[in-house]
Amino acid sequence: MISIAGVIGAGLFVGSKSAIAEAGPGVLLSYAFAGVLVVLVMRMLGEMATAHPDTGSFSTYADRALGRWAGFSVGWLYWWFWVLVIPVEATAAAEILSHWIGAPQWTWALLVTLALTASNLASVGNYGEFEFWFASVKVVAIVGFIAVGALAILGVLPGSDVSGTPGFSLGGEAGGFLPNGFSAVLAGMLLTMFSFMGTEIVTIAAAESSDPEKGVRRAVNSVIGRIGLFYIGSILVVVALVPWNSAELAEGGSFQTTLETIGIPGAATIMDVVILTAVASCLNSALYTASRMAFSLSRRGDGPAWLSKVSGRGVPYPAILASTAVGFLAVVGNYLLPDRIFEYLLATSGALALVVYAFIATSQVFVRRQLDAAGERPAVRMWLFPWLTYASLAFIAAVLVLMVVLPGQRVQLLLSMVLTAAVVAVGVVRQRRAPRGRPAGDRLDA
């Protein structure tokens, strides 16, 4: 269920409208292309995780395969990504709660974050328990949305008449399937790709489960179906029922607009509840993931030693508190420093998903060769090795080049690459000054 929750974020419910506006119905190809890359990356990561479950996941694998500098770099870059997610999701939750109940947004942002931080501090199991219920709500919401949408498309939903809307046909109306050309599909892919970030959390959480191999194997094997149903299936319903260039879609969320189009009462309230659940899930995952990565880095000597302390229940409480504190400091800096610094901080994470994927793919090449040399056959194995791994790396490189070409992506790429170069440089210097052997890896008790 954690793997299911990781692939469904608020970006699907709210952010998908931007991708639809960019590519039109062709956004289905955008999600398909991005989904294929995620499936391949998860397959690579699943192979390494079933062979050697570890709280540091791909950071530890990069350390073993490429050197200490690589584990240090990808670990702290990934930590930075999730630390910035904390204030973003807390603010999104606060907007909904403030609209419902009143009170300043900062109050709700603080309360929501404190509540989830407290639950993570109390017990490792609390994270899994919260994610189970968050995932359940999101899965039910999307399955219900697709079912209702399918009935509307077939014309059997009482009170729904969408046969005359331009969005009903993916053909010639409103510019056809590719109204803005194939280049818009590639631009839409950049907007959709980062909404998949979080799928890999299952390999981090697996290290704290009773049966890591079984959990990772099931999550990796089901990722194709999950992406196909939750993302492509739901977006297909949206573009089939709502004109991609409608003013309503531009102003509201894609799911909310679709429900209102087919006459579902209380659509706005329904989606607020679902979005609040998705936001809380993402915030919960951000707290968990950032803290576990910081814990693993600390245990390997690549972070402050105090971050590796754990409570009697096996909870790395200093790492949790530190990650939460840094997330809130980023927001405070936005008010104290000029020129909207928080937006620039967010921009530094714009291409980090691709950087992480590149590290995973490169590490898998070396780890697979090590496994083959040792005669080990993990429960999950990468398809058509090494050709699909090389193809994934080529695809990642092509997307990075695409970000250079597209004006709207250049600032994010530049800031992300500057941050990556700086962190890698620190990692290389640390490795030269304090070399050590390969890390044994760390697992927190379940």
C-alpha positions as CSV (number, residue, x, y, z in Angstrom):
1,M,0.0,0.0,0.0
2,I,3.0,2.3,0.6
3,S,4.0,1.7,-3.0
4,I,0.5,2.6,-4.2
5,A,0.4,5.8,-2.1
6,G,3.8,6.8,-3.5
7,V,2.5,6.8,-7.1
8,I,-0.6,8.9,-6.4
9,G,0.1,12.5,-5.3
10,A,-1.7,15.8,-5.3
11,G,0.1,16.5,-8.6
12,L,-2.3,14.0,-10.3
13,F,-5.4,15.7,-8.9
14,V,-4.4,19.3,-9.3
15,G,-1.2,19.6,-11.4
16,S,-2.3,17.4,-14.3
17,K,-4.3,20.4,-15.7
18,S,-1.0,22.1,-16.6
19,A,0.2,19.1,-18.6
20,I,-3.2,18.8,-20.3
21,A,-3.1,22.5,-21.2
22,E,0.3,22.0,-22.7
23,A,-0.2,18.8,-24.8
24,G,-4.0,18.5,-25.1
25,P,-5.2,14.9,-25.3
26,G,-1.7,14.0,-26.4
27,V,-0.9,14.3,-22.7
28,L,-1.7,10.5,-22.6
29,L,1.6,10.0,-24.5
30,S,3.4,12.3,-22.0
31,Y,2.2,10.1,-19.1
32,A,3.0,6.9,-21.0
33,F,6.6,8.0,-21.9
34,A,7.3,9.1,-18.3
35,G,5.6,6.0,-17.0
36,V,7.8,3.7,-19.0
37,L,11.0,5.3,-17.6
38,V,9.6,4.9,-14.0
39,V,8.8,1.3,-14.7
40,L,12.3,0.6,-15.9
41,V,13.9,2.5,-13.0
42,M,11.8,0.7,-10.5
43,R,12.8,-2.6,-12.0
44,M,16.5,-1.7,-11.6
45,L,15.9,-0.5,-8.1
46,G,13.9,-3.6,-7.3
47,E,16.7,-5.9,-8.4
48,M,19.2,-4.1,-6.0
49,A,16.7,-3.8,-3.2
50,T,15.7,-7.5,-3.1
51,A,19.4,-8.5,-3.2
52,H,20.4,-6.1,-0.4
53,P,17.5,-4.3,1.5
54,D,18.8,-1.1,3.1
55,T,17.3,2.0,4.6
56,G,19.6,4.1,2.4
57,S,18.3,2.3,-0.7
58,F,19.8,3.7,-3.9
59,S,22.2,6.0,-2.0
60,T,23.8,2.9,-0.4
61,Y,23.8,1.1,-3.8
62,A,25.5,4.0,-5.4
63,D,28.1,4.0,-2.6
64,R,28.9,0.4,-3.2
65,A,28.9,0.5,-7.0
66,L,30.4,3.9,-7.8
67,G,32.2,5.1,-4.7
68,R,31.5,7.1,-1.5
69,W,31.1,10.3,-3.5
70,A,28.1,8.9,-5.4
71,G,26.3,7.6,-2.3
72,F,26.9,10.9,-0.5
73,S,25.8,13.0,-3.5
74,V,22.6,11.2,-4.4
75,G,21.6,10.7,-0.8
76,W,21.8,14.4,0.1
77,L,20.2,15.5,-3.1
78,Y,17.3,13.2,-2.5
79,W,17.1,14.4,1.1
80,W,16.9,18.0,-0.2
81,F,14.1,17.2,-2.6
82,W,11.9,15.8,0.2
83,V,12.8,18.4,2.7
84,L,11.4,21.0,0.3
85,V,8.3,18.9,-0.2
86,I,7.4,19.3,3.5
87,P,6.6,23.1,3.5
88,V,4.9,22.8,0.0
89,E,2.5,20.1,1.1
90,A,1.9,21.7,4.5
91,T,0.9,24.9,2.8
92,A,-1.4,23.1,0.4
93,A,-3.1,21.3,3.3
94,A,-3.4,24.6,5.2
95,E,-5.2,26.3,2.2
96,I,-7.9,23.7,2.2
97,L,-8.4,23.7,6.0
98,S,-8.3,27.4,6.2
99,H,-11.0,27.6,3.6
100,W,-13.2,25.1,5.5
101,I,-12.7,26.2,9.1
102,G,-11.0,29.6,9.0
103,A,-7.8,30.7,11.0
104,P,-4.6,31.8,9.3
105,Q,-2.9,29.3,6.9
106,W,0.3,29.2,8.8
107,T,-1.5,27.9,11.9
108,W,-2.9,24.9,9.9
109,A,0.4,24.3,8.2
110,L,2.1,24.1,11.6
111,L,-0.6,21.9,13.2
112,V,-0.6,19.4,10.3
113,T,3.1,19.1,10.2
114,L,3.4,18.7,14.0
115,A,0.7,16.0,14.0
116,L,2.4,13.9,11.3
117,T,5.8,14.6,12.9
118,A,4.5,13.3,16.2
119,S,3.1,10.2,14.7
120,N,6.5,9.5,12.9
121,L,8.3,10.1,16.2
122,A,6.1,7.7,18.2
123,S,6.6,4.6,16.1
124,V,7.9,3.3,12.8
125,G,4.6,1.4,12.4
126,N,2.6,4.7,12.5
127,Y,4.0,5.8,9.2
128,G,2.9,2.5,7.6
129,E,-0.5,2.7,9.3
130,F,-1.1,6.3,8.1
131,E,0.0,5.5,4.6
132,F,-2.3,2.5,4.4
133,W,-5.4,4.6,5.1
134,F,-4.2,7.5,3.0
135,A,-3.6,5.1,0.1
136,S,-7.0,3.4,0.6
137,V,-8.8,6.8,0.3
138,K,-6.8,7.7,-2.9
139,V,-7.3,4.4,-4.5
140,V,-11.0,4.4,-3.8
141,A,-11.3,7.9,-5.1
142,I,-9.5,7.2,-8.4
143,V,-11.3,3.9,-9.1
144,G,-14.6,5.6,-8.4
145,F,-13.7,8.5,-10.6
146,I,-12.8,6.2,-13.5
147,A,-15.9,4.2,-13.0
148,V,-18.2,7.2,-13.0
149,G,-16.3,8.7,-15.9
150,A,-16.7,5.5,-17.9
151,L,-20.4,5.5,-17.3
152,A,-20.6,9.1,-18.5
153,I,-18.6,8.3,-21.6
154,L,-20.9,5.4,-22.4
155,G,-23.9,7.6,-21.9
156,V,-25.5,5.5,-19.1
157,L,-24.9,7.9,-16.2
158,P,-28.2,9.4,-15.1
159,G,-28.4,13.1,-15.7
160,S,-25.2,13.2,-17.7
161,D,-25.1,14.3,-21.3
162,V,-21.6,14.7,-22.5
163,S,-22.1,13.5,-26.1
164,G,-21.9,17.1,-27.4
165,T,-18.8,18.3,-25.6
166,P,-15.7,18.8,-27.7
167,G,-13.7,16.7,-25.2
168,F,-15.9,13.6,-25.8
169,S,-14.0,12.7,-28.9
170,L,-10.2,12.5,-29.1
171,G,-10.3,13.0,-32.8
172,G,-10.8,16.1,-34.9
173,E,-12.5,18.5,-32.4
174,A,-10.5,21.2,-30.6
175,G,-7.4,20.6,-32.7
176,G,-7.4,16.8,-32.6
177,F,-5.3,14.4,-30.5
178,L,-2.1,16.5,-30.9
179,P,-3.4,20.1,-31.1
180,N,0.0,21.6,-30.3
181,G,2.2,19.1,-32.1
182,F,4.4,16.4,-30.8
183,S,6.8,18.8,-29.2
184,A,4.1,19.7,-26.8
185,V,3.9,16.0,-25.8
186,L,7.6,16.2,-24.8
187,A,7.0,19.4,-22.9
188,G,4.1,17.8,-21.1
189,M,6.3,14.9,-20.3
190,L,8.5,17.1,-18.2
191,L,5.5,18.3,-16.3
192,T,4.3,14.8,-15.7
193,M,7.6,13.1,-14.9
194,F,8.2,14.7,-11.6
195,S,4.7,13.7,-10.4
196,F,5.9,10.1,-10.3
197,M,8.6,11.0,-7.7
198,G,7.9,8.9,-4.6
199,T,7.4,5.5,-6.3
200,E,10.8,4.5,-5.1
201,I,9.9,5.1,-1.4
202,V,8.8,1.5,-1.1
203,T,12.5,0.3,-1.4
204,I,13.4,2.6,1.6
205,A,10.4,1.4,3.7
206,A,11.1,-2.2,2.8
207,A,14.2,-2.2,5.0
208,E,12.0,-1.7,8.0
209,S,9.5,-4.5,7.0
210,S,9.4,-8.1,8.2
211,D,9.8,-9.4,4.6
212,P,11.6,-6.9,2.4
213,E,12.0,-9.2,-0.6
214,K,8.3,-10.1,-0.8
215,G,7.2,-6.4,-0.4
216,V,9.6,-5.0,-3.0
217,R,8.9,-7.8,-5.5
218,R,5.1,-7.3,-5.3
219,A,5.5,-3.5,-5.6
220,V,7.8,-3.6,-8.6
221,N,5.8,-6.2,-10.4
222,S,2.6,-4.2,-10.0
223,V,4.0,-0.8,-11.0
224,I,2.9,-1.1,-14.6
225,G,-0.7,-1.8,-13.7
226,R,-0.7,1.0,-11.1
227,I,0.6,3.6,-13.5
228,G,-1.7,2.4,-16.3
229,L,-4.8,2.6,-14.1
230,F,-4.2,5.5,-11.8
231,Y,-2.5,7.9,-14.2
232,I,-3.3,7.0,-17.8
233,G,-6.8,5.7,-17.0
234,S,-7.9,8.7,-15.0
235,I,-6.3,11.2,-17.4
236,L,-8.1,9.4,-20.3
237,V,-11.4,10.1,-18.6
238,V,-10.5,13.8,-18.1
239,V,-9.5,14.4,-21.7
240,A,-12.5,12.3,-23.0
241,L,-15.0,14.4,-21.1
242,V,-13.6,17.9,-20.8
243,P,-12.2,20.1,-23.7
244,W,-8.5,20.4,-23.1
245,N,-8.6,24.1,-23.8
246,S,-11.7,25.0,-21.7
247,A,-11.6,27.9,-19.3
248,E,-13.1,25.7,-16.5
249,L,-10.2,23.3,-16.7
250,A,-7.7,26.1,-16.6
251,E,-9.3,27.6,-13.5
252,G,-10.1,24.4,-11.5
253,G,-8.5,21.0,-11.0
254,S,-8.8,18.5,-13.8
255,F,-10.7,16.0,-11.6
256,Q,-13.0,18.6,-10.1
257,T,-13.9,20.0,-13.5
258,T,-14.7,16.6,-14.9
259,L,-17.0,15.7,-12.0
260,E,-18.8,19.1,-12.4
261,T,-19.1,18.6,-16.2
262,I,-20.9,15.3,-15.7
263,G,-23.2,16.7,-13.0
264,I,-21.8,15.1,-9.8
265,P,-23.1,17.2,-6.8
266,G,-20.6,18.5,-4.3
267,A,-17.6,17.8,-6.7
268,A,-15.5,20.6,-5.2
269,T,-16.0,19.3,-1.6
270,I,-15.3,15.7,-2.7
271,M,-12.0,16.7,-4.4
272,D,-11.0,18.9,-1.5
273,V,-11.2,15.8,0.8
274,V,-9.3,13.7,-1.7
275,I,-6.6,16.4,-2.3
276,L,-6.2,16.9,1.5
277,T,-5.7,13.2,1.8
278,A,-3.1,13.2,-1.0
279,V,-1.3,16.1,0.5
280,A,-1.2,14.6,4.0
281,S,0.1,11.4,2.4
282,C,2.9,13.2,0.6
283,L,3.8,15.2,3.7
284,N,3.9,11.9,5.7
285,S,6.1,10.3,3.1
286,A,8.4,13.4,2.9
287,L,9.0,13.3,6.7
288,Y,9.7,9.5,6.6
289,T,11.9,9.5,3.5
290,A,14.0,12.5,4.4
291,S,14.7,11.2,7.9
292,R,15.6,7.7,6.7
293,M,18.0,9.0,4.1
294,A,19.6,11.3,6.6
295,F,19.9,8.4,9.1
296,S,21.5,6.2,6.5
297,L,24.0,8.9,5.5
298,S,24.9,9.5,9.1
299,R,25.5,5.8,9.8
300,R,27.9,5.7,6.8
301,G,29.8,8.7,8.1
302,D,28.4,11.0,5.4
303,G,26.4,13.1,7.8
304,P,26.5,14.4,11.4
305,A,26.8,11.5,13.8
306,W,23.9,12.6,16.0
307,L,21.5,12.0,13.1
308,S,22.0,8.2,13.5
309,K,20.6,8.1,17.0
310,V,17.4,6.0,17.4
311,S,14.8,5.8,20.2
312,G,14.0,2.6,22.1
313,R,11.3,1.9,19.4
314,G,13.8,2.1,16.6
315,V,12.8,5.6,15.4
316,P,15.6,7.9,14.2
317,Y,14.1,10.9,16.0
318,P,17.0,13.4,15.5
319,A,16.8,12.8,11.7
320,I,13.0,13.4,11.7
321,L,13.3,16.6,13.7
322,A,16.2,18.0,11.7
323,S,14.4,17.3,8.4
324,T,11.2,19.0,9.6
325,A,13.1,22.0,11.0
326,V,15.0,22.6,7.7
327,G,11.8,22.4,5.8
328,F,10.2,25.1,7.9
329,L,13.4,27.2,7.8
330,A,13.1,27.3,4.0
331,V,9.6,28.9,4.4
332,V,10.8,31.4,7.0
333,G,13.6,32.4,4.6
334,N,11.0,33.3,2.1
335,Y,9.7,36.0,4.4
336,L,13.0,37.2,5.7
337,L,15.0,37.4,2.5
338,P,14.0,39.3,-0.7
339,D,13.4,38.2,-4.3
340,R,11.2,35.2,-3.4
341,I,14.0,33.0,-2.4
342,F,11.8,30.0,-1.7
343,E,10.8,29.8,-5.3
344,Y,14.5,29.6,-6.2
345,L,15.0,26.9,-3.6
346,L,12.2,24.9,-5.2
347,A,13.7,25.4,-8.6
348,T,16.9,23.6,-7.4
349,S,14.9,20.4,-7.2
350,G,13.4,20.7,-10.7
351,A,15.7,18.1,-12.3
352,L,16.6,16.1,-9.2
353,A,14.3,13.3,-10.2
354,L,16.3,12.7,-13.4
355,V,19.6,13.0,-11.5
356,V,18.4,10.3,-9.0
357,Y,17.2,8.1,-11.8
358,A,20.5,8.4,-13.6
359,F,22.4,7.4,-10.4
360,I,20.1,4.4,-10.0
361,A,20.6,3.2,-13.5
362,T,24.4,3.6,-13.4
363,S,24.6,1.8,-10.1
364,Q,22.5,-1.0,-11.3
365,V,24.9,-1.8,-14.1
366,F,27.7,-2.3,-11.6
367,V,25.6,-4.0,-9.0
368,R,24.2,-6.5,-11.5
369,R,27.7,-7.4,-12.6
370,Q,28.7,-8.0,-9.0
371,L,25.7,-10.2,-8.4
372,D,26.3,-12.2,-11.6
373,A,30.0,-12.7,-10.6
374,A,28.9,-13.9,-7.2
375,G,26.3,-16.2,-8.7
376,E,23.4,-14.4,-6.9
377,R,19.9,-14.3,-8.5
378,P,17.7,-11.8,-6.7
379,A,13.9,-12.2,-6.8
380,V,13.6,-9.2,-9.2
381,R,15.8,-9.0,-12.2
382,M,16.1,-6.2,-14.8
383,W,14.7,-7.0,-18.2
384,L,17.1,-7.3,-21.2
385,F,20.1,-6.3,-19.2
386,P,22.2,-4.2,-20.0
387,W,20.4,-2.8,-23.0
388,L,17.3,-1.5,-21.3
389,T,19.4,0.1,-18.6
390,Y,21.5,1.8,-21.3
391,A,18.4,2.9,-23.1
392,S,17.0,4.4,-19.8
393,L,20.2,6.4,-19.4
394,A,20.0,7.6,-23.0
395,F,16.4,8.7,-22.4
396,I,17.3,10.6,-19.2
397,A,20.1,12.4,-21.2
398,A,17.6,13.2,-23.9
399,V,15.2,14.7,-21.4
400,L,17.9,16.9,-19.9
401,V,18.7,18.2,-23.3
402,L,15.1,18.9,-23.9
403,M,15.0,21.0,-20.7
404,V,17.8,23.1,-22.2
405,V,15.8,23.6,-25.4
406,L,12.5,24.6,-23.7
407,P,12.8,28.1,-22.3
408,G,10.4,27.4,-19.4
409,Q,12.7,24.6,-18.0
410,R,16.1,26.2,-18.3
411,V,16.1,28.0,-14.9
412,Q,15.1,24.8,-13.1
413,L,17.7,22.8,-15.0
414,L,20.5,25.3,-14.4
415,L,19.8,25.6,-10.6
416,S,19.4,21.8,-10.3
417,M,22.7,21.2,-12.1
418,V,24.5,23.8,-10.0
419,L,23.3,22.2,-6.8
420,T,24.2,18.7,-8.1
421,A,27.7,19.9,-9.1
422,A,28.3,21.5,-5.7
423,V,27.1,18.4,-3.8
424,V,29.2,16.0,-6.0
425,A,32.2,18.2,-5.5
426,V,31.8,18.0,-1.8
427,G,31.4,14.2,-2.1
428,V,34.6,13.9,-4.1
429,V,36.6,16.0,-1.7
430,R,35.3,13.9,1.3
431,Q,36.2,10.7,-0.4
432,R,39.7,11.8,-1.1
433,R,40.3,13.1,2.4
434,A,38.7,10.3,4.3
435,P,38.5,7.2,2.1
436,R,36.9,4.1,3.6
437,G,35.7,0.7,2.5
438,R,32.2,-0.2,1.2
439,P,29.4,0.4,3.7
440,A,27.8,-2.7,5.2
441,G,24.4,-1.0,5.0
442,D,21.8,-0.2,7.7
443,R,18.4,-1.5,8.6
444,L,16.2,-0.2,11.3
445,D,14.2,-2.9,13.1
446,A,10.6,-3.2,12.0
